[in-house]
Amino acid sequence: MASEIGVTVTQHLLSQQAQHGGATGAFTRLLNELILSAKIISREVNKAGLVEILGFTGERNVQGERVRKLDEFAHDMIVRRMEQSRQLCVMGSEEDADPIEMPPHAEKGEYVLLFDPLDGSSNIDANVSIGTIFSILRKQSQGVDYQMGDLLQPGFKQVAAGYFLYGSSTMMVYTTGNGVSGFTLDPSVGEFLLSHPQIEIPSSGKIFSANVGYWDYWNEDTRAYLDYLRKPGPKKPVYSCRYIGSLVADFHRTLLYGGVFLYPADSKDPRKPHGKLRLLYECSPLAFVVEQAGGAASTGKERIMEVSPQELHQRVPIIIGSPEEVALAEEFFAGRRPRAEGA
């Protein structure tokens, strides 16, 4: 695979398209529009402090969270670009309460785009890595117009998913169900170049990532699992806690180094009884990526990819990362703690 280093993301997409005889190129055109949006967002992120688009707009999104100016810019940029793609029938955004319909006279396509325009935006002012998460589905209903069921599809029906990471460099990591590839934006030529071919997550790691400030809000199973990770044992390492507070950044590190990221339900916090992260915009797309890299993603009781969405902004608890750590968490949540502690 070393000879592939330097391949552009467009070349990579076209090579994958060539492997599918019935491919029309519509998906490649769709993803290229999304890539262009990310390049523009990356540019604005890099100069955000200079153009006064940091800080709050004064509005609140559907989650009740204060909307930052850069959030709003990223959302609007993706919507405007993707409306012109002619490949979508509808979109859904973590920042918008309702489905985003195509303009009345726009040509509609056979795909659905779900996205979190700027994940980790609470860290913008601190210059911490943030990102864009996306999920692409194929329209299931008949006719030109969309049905709500086209958006509310379980994760295993995704045709592509991934994220853009805006950090010390800008990266794109994505899957179409044939492994996971990572690309780094070369600003000198304005292209994403293949830098991480065939990413595979280690089967286990030595890092766990969780906001332990919520320890008192978690149930007994969650605390017992993290206690197990933190304590030394004859057959296990002591896990280090690494938590950035930006999902894309925490997940990206977990994907490359192994270990586990979790955002469990808060048993004592009425605001987050089902967890904080959104199934369609964050959990399902990252679950698709991690599974294609050899990892796992679970609610603690159920595979994330098999959760059937009931609403557009549904939240779920998530445990995601190396397969051994996720399987161990499921043992704790199934009440098999003594067996896990004796491993």
N, C-alpha and C positions, 0 to 999 in steps of 0.2 A: 504493500500500500504506500510505501515511502515515495514512489514515483508519482503519486497523485498529488503530493503537496504542491500548492500553487494553482491548482484547478479552481476556477471561479465557481461561485454557487450556481450561476446560470448554466455553465457547462455541466455541472454535476446534475442539475435538474434535467437537462436535455438528455444526458446519458441514461438516466433512470426512465425517462419518457420513452426512449428508444427500445427499452426492454419490454414495453407493453404495446403490443401490436395495435390495440384499439384506441390508444391515446390520441387525443385531438390537439393537445397543446394548451387547452383551456386552463388546466390546473397550473401549468408553468407560468402562463400569463398572469394568473391570479397571484401566485406567490411572488412574482417579480414586482408587482405593484406594492405588495406588503413590504418587500425588501427596500424599495425606494422610500416608502414611508419611514422605515426604521433609520435609513441613512439621514433623512432630514431631521428626525427626532434626535438622533445622535449628535448631529451638528448643533442643535439648539441646547441639548444637555451640556455640551462642552463649553458653551459660551453663556450659559444661563445667568450667571452672576453679572455679566457685562450688559445684558440687554433687558434687565429688570423683569424677568419672567419667573423669578423665584417668589415665594410667599403665597398668600391665600387670595382667592378671587372674591371671597365673601359669600359664595354659594356653598351648598352641601349636596353631596351626591345621594343616590338612592339608599346607600348604607347609613346615611346620617353623618358622614364624615365630611369635614371641611375640604373643599376642592382647592388644590394648589394650581397656580397659573400654568405650570409646566404640564400638570395632569390634563388640564383643559386643552392645551396646545396639542399634546400627543393624541388625545381622543379625536379632536377635530381634524387633525392631519390624516389619521387613518381613515376616518369616515369619508372625507373628501376624496382621497385617492382611490379608495375601494369602490366608491359609487361610480367611478369612471372605468372600473375594470371590465364591466359587462359580463362578469362570470358569477355574480352573486344574486341570490334572490332575497336575502335578508341578512342582517348583522345583529349581534348582541354585544353590548359593552358593559363592563363592570361599573362604568360611570353613568349608565343610562337605565332608568327604571323599566322602559319598554323596549320591544324590538325596534331596531332601526330599519325602516323600510327604504327601498330604493326610490329615487325621485320618480314622479309619475310617468315621465316619458323615457326613462332610462331602460336600456336593454337589459333584461334579467337573465341570469344563468342558473346553473344547477348546483351551486355550492352555497354553504352557510358558513359565515365567519363569526366566531366568538373570540373576544379578546379583552385582556386587561391592559389598557393603554400604557400605564406607567406604574408598575408594581414597585412597592418600597418607597413611595413618594414622600413619606414622612421623614425620610433620610436625605431629601434633596439638599436642604440647607447645610447639611454636614458633609456634603460631597462624598456620600457613600454610594456604592454601586447600586443601580436601579435597573429596571428592565421592562420589556413588553412581552406578554405571554399570549400565544394564539392557538386556536383550535379550528380546524377546517373539517366540516361535515358535508356529506352529499345530501341534497334535498330528497326527501322520501315521498312527499305528497305529489299528486298529479296536478297538472295545470301550471300556469305561469306564476300564480300567486302562492305565497307560502302559507303554511299552517303552523300553529304553535308547536306541533309535534316535530317539525323540522329542526327546531332549536333544542327541544327537550329530548335529546338522544343520549343513550349511555355511552361511556367513553370508548367501548370496544368498537363503536361504529365510526370513529374518527378516521379520516383518510390522511390527515397530517396534523402535526402539532409541534410546538417548539417555543423558543423564546429568543429575544435579543437582549444581551447584557451590555449595559452602558457603564463601563468601568475604566480601568487603566487602559484598556483597549475595548473596542466594541466587537462583540461576538454574536454570531447566530448559531444556534444549536437546534436541529430539527430532525424529525423522522417522518417517513411516509409508510412505515410498517416494514421497512427493510433495513433495520439497524439505525444507528444514530451517528450523525456527522456534525462536526463543528467547524465553523468558518470565522476567520478574523478579518475585520475591515482594515484594509490598507488605505489610509487616508491619502497617500500620495497618488494613488490611481483610482480611488473611489470604488473599489471592488472588495467583496467578501471573498477571501481566498481560503481554500481548504487547509486547515491547520490541525484538525483533530479527526482523522478518518476512523470510522468504526469504533466509536467510544464504547468501552465496556466498563461498567462499574465493578469494583472489587467485590468479591462474594461476602466480605465482611470488612469492617474498618475499626478505628479506635476513637472515633469522634461521634458525639451526639449533639444535635442542635435543637434547642428548645428554649423558650423564654421562661426560665426557672423563677422569674419574679411572680409568676402565677401559680407557684407550687401549692399554696393553700387553697386554690380554687379547683385543683384537680382531684379526681376520684382516687380511691385506694389503689386500683390496678395500675394507673398511670404512675403514681408515686413509687409503687413497689418496683415497677420496671426500671425507672430511672435510678432508683436506689441500687438495683442490681448492677446497672452499667457503671455506676460511680465507685463501687466498692471492689477491692482486690479479691481474687479468688485463685485457687490452684490451677484452674484450667481456663482462665480468661484474663484479658488485660483490663486495666483501669481506663475507662473511657474519659477523654477530655471533652469539656463543653465548649463549643464554638458557636456563638449566635450573633449574627450581624443585624438581624431585624429586617432584612430585605429578602423576601422569599426567593427571588431569582438568584441572588448571590449565595444564599445559604444552600439552595438546591444545587447550584453549579459546583460548589465545592464538594458537596456530598457525592455528586455524580462522578467526579474525577478521583476523589480520595477514598470513597467508601464511608460506611457508617450509616447514620440515620438522622433524618429531620422529622420532628413531629410537632403538630399543633393540635392538641387534643381538645375535647369538649370541656367546658368549664362548668362543673357540677354546681358551683355556688354563685355563678355570675349569670343573671337572667338575660344579659345581653348576648351571651354566646353559649346557649345550652347545647348547641349542635356544632360547636367549633366556630372558628372565625373565617376560615378560607372558603371561597366559593367553588362549588363543584364544577361548574361549566367553564369558568374563566381561569381557574388556577389548578385545581386538583386533577381533573380529568386530563388536560393536556400534559401536565408534568408526569402523571401516571403512565401515559402512553410512551413518553420519552424514556422514563426509567425502566419500564418493562422491556422496551426494545434494546436497552443497554444491558439487560440481564438482571435488573433489579426488581423491586416489588413496591406496591403501594396499597395501603389498606386503611380502612376506617378503624381498625382494631378488631373488627368482627366480619368485615366484608371487603372483597377486592374493590378498590375504587372504580376500576373500569367497568364493573357490573352494576354500579348504583344507577337506578333509573331516576332521572331528574323529575321532580314534581313541579318545580317552579324555576323561573329564570335566574333568580339570585339565591338559590338554595345553598346553605352552608353545610359542610360535613367535617368531622374530625379527620385528620390525616396522619399516617405514619408512612414515610417514604424513604427509600434508600437501598442499602445492600440487602440481599434476600435473607441472609442469616439473622440480621438484626430485626427485620420486619417480622419474620416467622417467630422469633423469640417474643416480640411484643404481643403477637396474637395468642401465644401460649398464656401469657399473663392475663390478657383480657378474657380468655376462656376459662380462667380459674385454675390453670395447671401450673401454678407458681412453684410448688415444691420440686417438680420435675425440672423446671427451668433453672432454679437456684442450685440444683445439684449437677448441672451440666458440666 
